Amino acid sequence: MSYLLRGVAAAGGVRVVAADTTALIEDARVRHDTSPTATAALGRTLTGALLLSHVLLKNPQDRVTLRLRGDGALGGVIADAGLDGAVRGYVTNPDATLPPRPDGKLNVGGALGKGDLQVIRAHAPYGDPYSSSVDLVTGEIAEDITVFLAQSEQISSAVLLGVYIEPSGVVKSGGVILQALPGADEGALALLEANVRALGQLTDAMRRATLLEIVEELCWGLGFELLTPDALPLRFECRCSDEKALDALAYFSPEERERMIQDDGGAEVVCGWCGEARWLGPDALRGISEGEIRCPDCDTLWYRDGQATMVRDSERCACGRPVMLPA
């Protein structure tokens, strides 16, 4: 089981959030059939999003999205997480791969290339999403999240992320965020830095010790206090549904949907977030037209019952016709 721990150290001067995501990342690898390099990138991003959710969010309904966009072979990676322990995500090019780095490690930074890291906080059900971004520094993700927290949140942090992969799949995956809170003792922070350097690679440590033991090593001499005696379970979980699949097909015209029925007997919709395929038969496709309002000239979808308004009354359609919606 994947799980998350939270705690404090140095008399409350250091916040600690740590996660073992091994089972969760193996689930993601299987769902998206990712190459080793893509698995490492996706695993670090999913784990990073989960850790950030416990640093940036307060309301259980809020979500944080971590998006990395680059000009390398991966294209980009995205993950969406919340305080409930659920996360989902995908890689734009799941087959992407590069030769290992000179030290033998997977070249995630090279596969991402130059680009940016964006963090989006959605405060449901109120308010607009808040977004902030920084340029990718290394593309290795942990370092980039560290820079984001320093620049956008003005919080000094140490971020550790790792995914260890063998031909059989993900062996170990996890992450830790250590943050200096206001008033933290400088001597304690110096000791914390020394402990981080002494730990070495996170996945090496996870192969010899439990997550709690690793956190205690990182906080050696700092009086670590565990705040989650019952670890928070983590899981890869999507929010896709048959209804959302039908919403996606609503953007096709009735004639296009009828051709899907005549040619294939229906339509298969694959969720990009989780890879799940849903088959929608003739009755479902023909039922989409109920409650639709389309442009009489170009057939663009203006409105559909149950969906947010796509255009507003009196605006102009892409073809130039004035939009007219029911009251």
Protein Blocks (a to p, Z undefined) as FASTA:
>chain_A
ZZdddddeehhiaccddddfklmmmmmmmmnopafklmmmmmmmmmmmmmmmmmmpmbfk
bccddddddfbfnopacddddfkopacdddfblmbccdddfkopacfklmnopadddddd
dddfedjddddddddfklnommmmmmmmmmmnopacdddddddddfkbcfbgcddddddd
ehiafklmmmmmmmmmmnmpfklmmmmbcfklmmmmmmgoklpacfblbacddddddfbd
fklmmmmmmmpcfklmmmmmmmnopacdddfknopacdddfklmmmmmgopacdfklopa
fbdghiacfbdehiacfkopacdddZZ
